[in-house]
Amino acid sequence: MVNAGIYVGIDVSKAGLDVALRPGNEPWHVTNDDIGIETVVRRLEEAGATLVVMEAAGGLEMPLAGALAAVGLPVAVVNPRQVRDFAKATGRLAKTDSVDAQVLAHFAEAIRPTPRPLPDEQAQHLDAILTRRRQVIQMLTAEKNRLGTAHKPVRERIQGHIKWLEDELAALNGDLEQSIRQSPIWREKDDLLRSVPGIGPIVSSTLLADLPELGQLTHKQIAALVGVAPLNRDSGAFHG
């Protein structure tokens, strides 16, 4: 049986994006910056991608995931552990960026994690953040270029503006990460929770909604937050 559709795997690193399509030719590479992200989005739109899969990569995937979701491309951010297990099961033990992209494309085609497109309102929200982020990066680059040739009377003003722009970029990156982690495309925690025997979609959704701290605290801290930690309650002669 032939699998209809174009399944895409993207390996994300700090420096670059490696993209593989199934069916398709050899993986291709772009830089992980605004130009590279725009190239990936345009080429995948032209290809009519059925599903795009990438691993959670410590936040490096956020701008690309946001850009893909903002234009309505079906994207799923998955737990790296699942992909590694899949690679071992299919005999793909070598590990390079291009191989990882091919494994992700194969994972997308074989496992087909449910794509979770964003509602129009959320897509517009993401697009607005990404647009502003690009504007701030452009202004930051321009000001840094000006600083190199600026005369002393204006250098302090330019440095102050650069500091403000860097703070603004950090805030926008935080908004982008929060928006994606709260969106339906974010699968890492959901997949991890559902890998536990007895945990289904309802329990997983409840935990993610009521305990956003999951994954950020130790098991003792999360138990104390929930209220199930065995804490001492000594009073008078009673100790326990």
C-alpha positions in Angstrom: 0.0 0.0 0.0 1.4 3.4 -1.0 1.4 6.1 1.6 0.0 9.3 -0.1 1.4 12.6 1.1 4.6 14.4 1.8 6.1 13.7 5.3 8.8 16.0 6.5 11.4 15.6 9.2 13.4 18.6 10.4 16.5 18.2 12.6 17.0 21.5 14.5 20.3 22.7 15.8 21.6 26.1 17.0 23.4 26.7 13.7 21.1 25.0 11.1 18.0 23.2 10.0 18.3 19.8 8.1 15.1 18.9 6.2 14.2 15.6 4.8 11.0 14.7 2.8 9.4 11.3 2.2 9.1 10.7 -0.7 11.9 13.0 -1.7 15.6 13.4 -2.6 18.6 14.0 -0.3 18.0 16.1 2.8 18.8 19.8 2.4 20.2 22.3 4.9 19.6 25.9 5.7 20.8 28.2 8.5 18.7 28.4 11.6 17.8 32.1 11.3 15.0 34.2 9.8 16.2 33.7 6.3 16.5 29.9 6.7 13.1 29.6 8.5 11.4 31.6 5.7 13.1 29.3 3.1 11.8 26.2 4.9 8.3 27.5 5.3 8.1 28.6 1.6 9.5 25.3 0.2 7.2 23.1 2.4 4.2 25.2 1.4 5.1 24.7 -2.2 5.6 20.9 -1.6 2.2 20.7 0.1 3.6 19.0 3.2 1.2 16.6 4.8 2.9 16.5 8.2 6.0 18.1 9.6 7.7 16.5 12.6 10.6 17.9 14.7 12.0 17.0 18.1 11.8 19.2 21.1 15.3 20.8 21.2 15.4 22.9 24.3 13.6 25.8 22.7 15.7 26.0 19.5 12.7 24.7 17.6 10.3 27.4 18.8 10.8 30.0 16.0 10.5 27.4 13.2 7.5 25.6 14.9 5.8 29.0 15.3 6.4 30.0 11.7 5.1 26.7 10.3 2.0 26.8 12.5 1.3 30.4 11.7 0.9 29.6 8.0 -1.3 26.6 8.7 1.2 23.8 8.0 0.5 20.7 10.1 3.4 20.4 12.6 4.0 18.1 15.6 6.8 18.6 18.1 7.6 15.2 19.5 9.5 13.7 22.4 13.1 12.9 21.4 13.0 9.6 23.3 10.3 8.3 21.0 12.3 9.1 17.9 15.4 7.5 19.3 13.5 4.3 20.1 12.0 4.3 16.6 15.5 4.8 15.1 16.8 1.8 17.0 13.8 -0.3 16.0 14.4 0.4 12.4 18.1 -0.1 12.5 19.2 3.5 12.0 22.0 3.6 14.5 24.1 6.2 12.8 23.6 9.8 14.0 24.2 12.8 11.9 22.0 15.8 11.3 21.0 14.6 7.9 20.3 11.1 9.1 18.3 12.5 12.0 16.2 14.4 9.6 15.6 11.3 7.5 14.7 9.3 10.7 12.2 12.1 11.6 10.6 12.0 8.1 10.3 8.2 8.4 8.8 8.6 11.9 6.3 11.1 10.5 5.3 8.7 7.7 5.2 5.5 9.8 3.9 6.7 13.1 1.9 9.8 11.9 1.6 11.7 15.2 -1.6 13.6 15.1 -1.0 17.1 13.6 -2.6 19.7 15.8 -3.2 22.8 13.7 -3.8 26.1 15.5 -7.1 27.8 15.5 -7.1 31.0 13.3 -6.9 33.3 16.4 -3.9 31.5 17.8 -2.2 31.4 14.4 -2.6 35.1 14.0 -1.3 35.6 17.6 1.8 33.6 16.7 2.3 35.4 13.4 2.1 38.8 15.2 4.8 37.7 17.7 7.0 36.4 14.9 6.6 39.5 12.8 7.6 41.7 15.7 10.5 39.4 16.5 11.8 39.8 12.9 11.5 43.6 13.1 13.4 43.8 16.4 16.2 41.6 15.0 16.5 43.8 12.0 16.6 47.0 14.2 19.2 45.3 16.5 21.4 44.4 13.6 21.2 47.9 12.2 22.0 49.5 15.5 25.0 47.2 16.1 26.3 48.2 12.6 25.9 51.9 13.4 27.7 51.5 16.7 30.9 50.6 14.9 31.2 53.9 13.1 29.3 56.2 15.6 30.9 59.2 17.1 31.3 59.5 20.8 28.3 61.9 21.4 25.8 59.3 20.1 27.5 56.0 21.0 25.9 56.0 24.5 22.4 56.5 23.0 22.9 53.7 20.5 24.2 51.4 23.2 21.1 52.2 25.3 18.9 51.4 22.4 20.7 48.1 21.7 20.2 47.1 25.4 16.5 48.0 25.1 16.2 46.0 21.8 18.0 43.0 23.4 15.5 43.1 26.3 12.6 43.3 23.9 13.9 40.3 21.9 14.3 38.3 25.1 10.7 39.1 26.1 9.4 38.2 22.6 11.3 34.9 22.7 9.6 34.2 26.0 6.2 35.1 24.6 6.8 32.8 21.6 7.9 29.9 23.8 4.9 30.3 26.1 2.5 30.5 23.1 3.8 27.3 21.5 4.0 25.3 24.7 0.4 26.2 25.4 -0.7 25.4 21.9 -2.0 22.1 20.5 1.2 21.4 18.5 3.3 20.9 21.6 3.4 17.1 22.1 6.4 16.4 24.2 4.8 16.4 27.7 1.6 14.8 26.4 3.5 11.9 24.8 5.7 11.4 27.8 2.6 11.3 30.2 0.8 8.9 27.9 3.8 6.5 27.9 2.9 5.7 31.5 0.6 2.7 31.9 -2.9 3.8 32.8 -2.5 7.4 31.7 -4.9 8.3 28.9 -5.8 11.5 27.1 -8.1 12.8 29.8 -5.6 12.4 32.7 -2.8 13.8 30.5 -4.8 16.8 29.5 -5.8 17.4 33.1 -2.3 17.2 34.4 -1.0 19.5 31.7 -3.7 22.0 32.4 -3.5 22.0 36.2 0.3 21.4 36.6 2.2 23.4 34.0 5.2 23.0 36.4 5.6 19.3 35.2 9.0 18.8 33.9 10.4 21.9 35.7 10.4 20.6 39.3 11.9 17.5 41.0 9.6 14.7 42.0 9.7 15.8 45.6 8.8 19.4 44.7 5.9 18.4 42.5 4.6 16.1 45.2 4.7 18.9 47.7 3.0 21.3 45.2 0.2 18.8 44.6 -0.2 18.0 48.3 0.7 14.4 48.4 4.2 14.6 49.9 4.6 12.9 53.3 5.5 16.0 55.3 5.9 16.0 59.1 3.0 17.3 61.1 4.3 17.4 64.7 2.2 18.9 67.4 2.7 18.5 71.1 3.3 14.8 72.0 2.3 13.7 68.5 5.0 13.1 66.0 4.3 11.9 62.5 
